[in-house]
Amino acid sequence: MPSSQLGLDRDIAVQLLQAAILAPSSHNTQPWKFRLHDGGIELWADRTRALPVNDPDDRELTISCSCALFNLRVAAAHAEVPVHISLLPDPHNNDLLANVEMAASSTVSPDLAELQEAMGHRRTYRKAFAERVVPTRLTEALVHAAAQEHAWLQPISGATARHAVAALVAEGDAAQWANPSWRRELAMWMHPKRRGDGMTVPGLAVPVAQAVVRTFDMGHGVGAKDQQLADASPLLAVLGTDADGPEHWLLAGQALQRVLLVAYGLGLQASYLNQPVQVPGLRPKLQDLMGRTGFPQVLLRLGYPADTLPASPRRALGDTLDLT
Ligand SMILES: Cc1cc2nc3c(=O)[nH]c(=O)nc-3n(C[C@H](O)[C@H](O)[C@H](O)COP(=O)(O)O)c2cc1C
């Protein structure tokens, strides 16, 4: 029987989607939309949630959606539902990123199923990490996790390369904060928690925080802090792909989420220092420093968290469903 005729139980579909929306996304835009159909679930890019200044090609938008796709795969494996994923299944419509169907024959992967718990505990950890070395075998496990998703994780090792990458982060901060359009876009995504998306700011402080971000170039201060975080991070690593286009961004997001969930299982959390990937002139410089060929997609710092963070807000599942 073709997989599309197998159908996916609606309760199971909801369970998978509840997991999908826990994924990270740039500026917490949650730029995904799901459509349930007889055979399964379609994942769509919601480009009304794009960040045209920060992410003009929707590269990070696509990566964010594929983090949600990876969560969906984990939840399916945990529910013992074998699924078949087709990426970009409609050559005429790039907004349809993936189709998830019940598979007739494939079995579920226990490696995926065991990541279930991590989905609810992974956080973007922007604070300083505990001063504790990440053992080589853990780094190797993360490198392996990225490779399983046909992407790669390249640790930046050696003080010289690290300092140079940290300096690029500060340069990226300076370039972004000097751009009023970039600051305006960031301010637009600063929301009170009840909104369910964006970068959370306490309700009463929202207008002031937005005005400050819109008005002042804080690139110097932010850059100095980020440079210090990069320099001091127990593990600094580039996640990347061999080529650069929507199909590779879909691999990058699944690899990113796999790395983040495996990291949680090993006691680690991560945050992003993506400025050298986002600022066009800096990406080739990061390419030169990373010690391998290919395209950097995300720059991560990883380490042992010194603190437990609350979950960031998410929109209600109903808001992410396309019922048309
Ligand atoms: C593709 C991508 C790019 C991101 N870029 C940044 C970034 O440059 N700086 C940052 O602080 N967080 C970045 N984030 C993290 C998001 O802000 C974070 O996922 C979101 O606020 C939700 O919080 P959570 O990850 O704790 O659930 C990025 C996340 C993704 C998936």
The ligand as an SDF file (V2000), in Angstrom:
LIG
                    3D

 31 33  0  0  0  0  0  0  0  0999 V2000
   18.5190   29.4750   12.9270 C   0  0  0  0  0  0  0  0  0  0  0  0
   18.5610   30.1190   14.2930 C   0  0  0  0  0  0  0  0  0  0  0  0
   19.3090   31.2690   14.4750 C   0  0  0  0  0  0  0  0  0  0  0  0
   19.3780   31.8660   15.7330 C   0  0  0  0  0  0  0  0  0  0  0  0
   20.1650   32.9750   15.8880 N   0  0  0  0  0  0  0  0  0  0  0  0
   20.3300   33.4980   17.1230 C   0  0  0  0  0  0  0  0  0  0  0  0
   21.2280   34.5620   17.3320 C   0  0  0  0  0  0  0  0  0  0  0  0
   21.8970   35.0250   16.3980 O   0  0  0  0  0  0  0  0  0  0  0  0
   21.3580   35.0630   18.5920 N   0  0  0  0  0  0  0  0  0  0  0  0
   20.6420   34.5300   19.6420 C   0  0  0  0  0  0  0  0  0  0  0  0
   20.8130   35.0080   20.7660 O   0  0  0  0  0  0  0  0  0  0  0  0
   19.7700   33.5280   19.4620 N   0  0  0  0  0  0  0  0  0  0  0  0
   19.6080   32.9870   18.2410 C   0  0  0  0  0  0  0  0  0  0  0  0
   18.7560   31.9310   18.0570 N   0  0  0  0  0  0  0  0  0  0  0  0
   18.0160   31.3910   19.2090 C   0  0  0  0  0  0  0  0  0  0  0  0
   16.5850   31.9150   19.2590 C   0  0  0  0  0  0  0  0  0  0  0  0
   16.5510   33.2680   19.6320 O   0  0  0  0  0  0  0  0  0  0  0  0
   15.8010   31.0300   20.2570 C   0  0  0  0  0  0  0  0  0  0  0  0
   15.7070   29.7450   19.6990 O   0  0  0  0  0  0  0  0  0  0  0  0
   14.3970   31.5410   20.5260 C   0  0  0  0  0  0  0  0  0  0  0  0
   14.4490   32.7810   21.1960 O   0  0  0  0  0  0  0  0  0  0  0  0
   13.6000   30.5490   21.3840 C   0  0  0  0  0  0  0  0  0  0  0  0
   14.2380   30.2610   22.5990 O   0  0  0  0  0  0  0  0  0  0  0  0
   14.6880   28.7810   22.9920 P   0  0  0  0  0  0  0  0  0  0  0  0
   15.7250   28.3440   22.0020 O   0  0  0  0  0  0  0  0  0  0  0  0
   15.2740   28.9060   24.3860 O   0  0  0  0  0  0  0  0  0  0  0  0
   13.4950   27.8870   22.9460 O   0  0  0  0  0  0  0  0  0  0  0  0
   18.6610   31.3130   16.8150 C   0  0  0  0  0  0  0  0  0  0  0  0
   17.8990   30.1560   16.6230 C   0  0  0  0  0  0  0  0  0  0  0  0
   17.8520   29.5580   15.3720 C   0  0  0  0  0  0  0  0  0  0  0  0
   17.0620   28.2830   15.1710 C   0  0  0  0  0  0  0  0  0  0  0  0
  1  2  1  0
  2  3  1  0
  2 30  2  0
  3  4  2  0
  4  5  1  0
  4 28  1  0
  5  6  2  0
  6  7  1  0
  6 13  1  0
  7  8  2  0
  7  9  1  0
  9 10  1  0
 10 11  2  0
 10 12  1  0
 12 13  2  0
 13 14  1  0
 14 15  1  0
 14 28  1  0
 15 16  1  0
 16 17  1  0
 16 18  1  0
 18 19  1  0
 18 20  1  0
 20 21  1  0
 20 22  1  0
 22 23  1  0
 23 24  1  0
 24 25  2  0
 24 26  1  0
 24 27  1  0
 28 29  2  0
 29 30  1  0
 30 31  1  0
M  END
$$$$
